[in-house]
């Protein structure tokens, strides 16, 4: 499939794909979604056009044929943020060619009538984000950024420099992938969902600015980058930690299971996830407990046990610390809502 747009608009991509495949495009409060028909592959394409001139495109698919999407408009482009979670992508901006590997980000902008071309390969497991930020919306705030970051962004805004390339290694790529997954996992509808996705899109933009600031910081202030093999072990440790909340491993058990020494596990986990192991486990337990409550499980003692707390009173105190309300009060509020 080849789509050439004489505008910078993500929704037009979804509309063009729906027309090409003669498939219905569903709309739900600023979200346009296309479930790919069998002849196009499997997966879906989602486009968002928010009121503050932010646009988002998410492609989660295994395509039956190669796709090419090209944006070319008579006015200067917005700021493009291109991020691959899974699969390699080819990107061409004017005379610059990029291969975007998993967990890599490109920040770019192009002058009027200069195309941005994206190529997606058939048969490849693809999860890709394209975020548009209108330049004039944020140009006035450049003075709020470190001087080096502001200078690079100003150059991109003006067209003097077309792009900034972020490598895949480190916690920023994983954090970006987590944000994309949060968008896909959210099951709400209407305005609640659209505002949630908009907030996550802005959080993704903020993440890239933080990444930029980290690169620009003096060497003495920079964290040592995690090696890819260490990152893989830490991701494994995170998955092992939360796969059975009722019987979560101790730190020593977790270190042994993940194949990393105890000290490196503790330090690396805090660097990668910005929380200690115990903080991460506690927050996950409380998040799951809240989901149980919302899903209809209304017995506090049972929920406490399910998420790994032997003492229901201690669980209730922790729940209130995080959410500002006791589980019993939360249950009462839910019941009143059900009756109303």
CORWOCOR-V307706 format. One record per residue. N is the residue number from 0. SS is DSSP state (H for helix, E for strand, - for the rest). PHI is phi as a letter, one per 40 degrees, with the letter a starting at -180 (* if undefined). PSI is psi in degrees with one decimal (999 if undefined). Layout:
BEGIN
N:SS:PHI:PSI + N:SS:PHI:PSI
END
This chain:
BEGIN
0:-:*:134.6 + 1:E:b:126.0 + 2:E:b:121.3 + 3:E:b:118.5 + 4:E:b:133.8 + 5:-:c:36.3 + 6:-:a:169.4 + 7:-:b:86.8 + 8:-:a:119.9 + 9:H:c:-33.5 + 10:H:c:-35.1 + 11:H:c:-30.3 + 12:H:c:-48.5 + 13:H:c:-41.3 + 14:H:c:-40.9 + 15:H:c:-40.1 + 16:H:c:-41.5 + 17:H:c:-40.8 + 18:H:c:-40.7 + 19:H:c:-41.4 + 20:H:c:4.2 + 21:-:f:50.0 + 22:-:b:147.2 + 23:-:c:137.3 + 24:-:b:118.5 + 25:E:c:144.3 + 26:E:b:134.6 + 27:-:a:91.4 + 28:-:f:73.3 + 29:-:g:3.6 + 30:E:b:127.8 + 31:E:b:126.4 + 32:E:b:133.9 + 33:E:b:113.3 + 34:E:c:120.6 + 35:-:c:132.0 + 36:-:c:165.4 + 37:H:d:-37.6 + 38:H:c:-17.5 + 39:H:c:-14.2 + 40:E:h:-145.2 + 41:E:a:147.3 + 42:E:h:-159.9 + 43:E:a:162.6 + 44:E:b:130.6 + 45:E:b:136.4 + 46:E:b:143.9 + 47:E:b:138.7 + 48:E:b:101.1 + 49:-:c:162.1 + 50:-:c:-25.9 + 51:-:c:30.6 + 52:-:g:29.3 + 53:E:b:134.2 + 54:E:b:153.2 + 55:E:a:141.3 + 56:E:b:129.4 + 57:E:b:126.0 + 58:E:b:116.4 + 59:E:b:102.7 + 60:E:a:164.8 + 61:E:b:105.8 + 62:E:c:145.0 + 63:-:c:-28.3 + 64:-:b:162.5 + 65:-:c:143.9 + 66:E:b:144.5 + 67:E:b:127.1 + 68:E:b:128.4 + 69:E:b:127.9 + 70:E:b:126.0 + 71:-:a:116.7 + 72:-:b:157.4 + 73:-:c:-6.8 + 74:-:b:159.5 + 75:-:d:146.6 + 76:-:c:163.9 + 77:-:c:-179.7 + 78:E:c:122.5 + 79:E:c:131.9 + 80:E:b:116.2 + 81:E:b:125.9 + 82:E:b:126.9 + 83:E:b:124.2 + 84:E:c:-45.4 + 85:E:b:140.1 + 86:-:g:148.9 + 87:-:c:140.1 + 88:E:b:144.0 + 89:E:b:132.7 + 90:E:b:135.0 + 91:E:b:126.1 + 92:E:b:106.9 + 93:-:f:-119.5 + 94:-:c:0.2 + 95:E:c:132.6 + 96:E:b:137.0 + 97:E:b:150.4 + 98:E:b:114.8 + 99:E:c:111.3 + 100:-:c:167.3 + 101:-:d:135.4 + 102:-:g:15.6 + 103:-:b:149.4 + 104:E:b:140.8 + 105:E:b:129.7 + 106:E:b:124.2 + 107:E:a:162.1 + 108:-:a:152.1 + 109:-:b:152.5 + 110:-:c:174.4 + 111:-:d:140.5 + 112:-:g:11.7 + 113:-:b:122.1 + 114:-:c:149.6 + 115:E:b:120.3 + 116:E:b:130.4 + 117:E:b:133.8 + 118:E:b:130.9 + 119:E:b:130.6 + 120:-:c:142.2 + 121:-:c:145.2 + 122:-:g:-1.4 + 123:-:c:137.0 + 124:E:c:113.6 + 125:E:b:130.2 + 126:E:b:112.7 + 127:E:b:139.5 + 128:E:b:135.9 + 129:E:b:117.5 + 130:E:b:131.1 + 131:E:b:129.7 + 132:E:b:119.5 + 133:-:c:126.4 + 134:H:c:-45.3 + 135:H:c:-23.2 + 136:H:c:-36.4 + 137:H:b:-11.1 + 138:H:c:-34.4 + 139:-:c:-15.6 + 140:-:b:8.7 + 141:H:c:-30.3 + 142:H:c:-14.4 + 143:H:c:-9.8 + 144:-:c:159.4 + 145:-:d:150.1 + 146:H:d:-43.7 + 147:H:c:-41.3 + 148:H:c:-46.2 + 149:H:d:-40.1 + 150:H:c:-41.8 + 151:H:c:-42.2 + 152:H:c:-39.5 + 153:H:c:-38.6 + 154:H:c:-38.5 + 155:H:c:-44.4 + 156:H:d:-40.0 + 157:H:c:-14.8 + 158:-:g:-2.8 + 159:-:c:-30.7 + 160:-:b:128.1 + 161:-:c:-21.2 + 162:E:a:163.3 + 163:E:b:130.3 + 164:E:b:123.6 + 165:E:b:129.9 + 166:-:c:167.2 + 167:-:c:-25.1 + 168:-:c:154.6 + 169:-:h:175.9 + 170:H:c:-22.3 + 171:H:c:-40.9 + 172:H:c:-41.1 + 173:H:c:-38.1 + 174:H:c:-39.8 + 175:H:c:-42.4 + 176:H:c:-37.8 + 177:H:c:-38.7 + 178:H:c:-41.6 + 179:H:c:-42.3 + 180:H:c:-36.3 + 181:H:d:-41.4 + 182:H:c:-43.1 + 183:H:c:-32.7 + 184:H:c:-21.5 + 185:-:c:129.6 + 186:-:b:6.9 + 187:-:c:172.2 + 188:-:b:166.8 + 189:H:g:-145.6 + 190:H:c:-35.0 + 191:H:d:-45.9 + 192:H:c:-44.7 + 193:H:c:-37.7 + 194:H:c:-33.0 + 195:H:c:-45.5 + 196:H:c:-40.1 + 197:H:c:-42.7 + 198:H:c:-40.2 + 199:H:c:-36.0 + 200:H:c:-43.5 + 201:H:c:-35.1 + 202:H:c:-36.7 + 203:H:c:-42.4 + 204:H:c:-43.5 + 205:H:c:-39.3 + 206:H:d:-42.6 + 207:H:c:-34.2 + 208:H:c:-39.9 + 209:H:c:-38.0 + 210:H:c:-42.5 + 211:H:c:-46.3 + 212:H:c:-38.8 + 213:H:c:-38.7 + 214:H:c:-33.8 + 215:H:c:-10.7 + 216:-:c:154.0 + 217:-:d:150.5 + 218:H:d:-34.4 + 219:H:c:-20.5 + 220:H:c:-7.8 + 221:-:c:142.0 + 222:-:c:146.4 + 223:-:c:130.6 + 224:-:c:139.2 + 225:-:c:138.5 + 226:-:c:149.9 + 227:H:d:-39.8 + 228:H:c:-33.3 + 229:H:c:-39.8 + 230:H:c:-42.3 + 231:H:c:-41.3 + 232:H:c:-37.8 + 233:H:c:-36.6 + 234:H:c:-40.3 + 235:H:c:-43.3 + 236:H:c:-42.6 + 237:H:c:-44.1 + 238:H:c:-40.8 + 239:H:c:-35.1 + 240:H:c:-39.0 + 241:H:b:4.2 + 242:-:c:-24.0 + 243:-:b:87.9 + 244:H:c:-26.4 + 245:H:c:-26.0 + 246:H:b:52.7 + 247:-:c:142.1 + 248:-:c:155.1 + 249:-:c:170.0 + 250:H:c:-40.4 + 251:H:c:-43.1 + 252:H:c:-40.3 + 253:H:c:-41.9 + 254:H:c:-42.8 + 255:H:c:-44.9 + 256:H:c:-34.2 + 257:H:c:-10.4 + 258:-:g:39.5 + 259:-:a:148.1 + 260:-:c:159.1 + 261:H:d:-45.2 + 262:H:c:-43.5 + 263:H:c:-36.2 + 264:H:c:-48.1 + 265:H:c:-46.6 + 266:H:c:-45.2 + 267:H:c:-38.1 + 268:H:c:-44.4 + 269:H:c:-39.0 + 270:H:c:-40.7 + 271:H:c:-39.9 + 272:H:b:1.6 + 273:-:f:23.4 + 274:-:a:152.8 + 275:-:c:168.0 + 276:H:c:-44.6 + 277:H:c:-38.0 + 278:H:c:-43.5 + 279:H:c:-44.9 + 280:H:c:-43.5 + 281:H:c:-45.8 + 282:H:c:-37.3 + 283:H:c:-41.5 + 284:H:c:-43.6 + 285:H:c:-35.3 + 286:H:c:-44.3 + 287:H:c:-38.2 + 288:H:c:-42.4 + 289:H:c:-38.9 + 290:H:c:-38.5 + 291:H:c:-43.8 + 292:H:c:-45.8 + 293:H:c:-29.3 + 294:-:c:-3.2 + 295:-:h:-7.0 + 296:-:c:115.2 + 297:-:b:11.6 + 298:-:c:111.8 + 299:H:c:-43.8 + 300:H:c:-41.9 + 301:H:c:-44.3 + 302:H:c:-41.5 + 303:H:d:-45.1 + 304:H:c:-42.1 + 305:H:c:-33.7 + 306:-:c:7.2 + 307:-:h:14.4 + 308:-:b:123.6 + 309:-:c:-24.8 + 310:-:b:114.4 + 311:H:c:-33.6 + 312:H:c:-41.4 + 313:H:c:-40.7 + 314:H:d:-43.8 + 315:H:c:-39.4 + 316:H:c:-42.7 + 317:H:c:-39.0 + 318:H:c:-43.0 + 319:H:c:-36.3 + 320:H:d:-38.8 + 321:H:c:-41.9 + 322:H:b:-5.1 + 323:-:g:13.9 + 324:-:a:144.3 + 325:-:c:153.2 + 326:H:d:-38.2 + 327:H:c:-38.4 + 328:H:c:-36.8 + 329:H:c:-42.5 + 330:H:c:-44.7 + 331:H:c:-41.2 + 332:H:c:-40.1 + 333:H:c:-42.0 + 334:H:c:-40.5 + 335:H:c:-38.5 + 336:H:c:-38.9 + 337:H:c:-40.6 + 338:H:c:-32.6 + 339:-:c:999
END
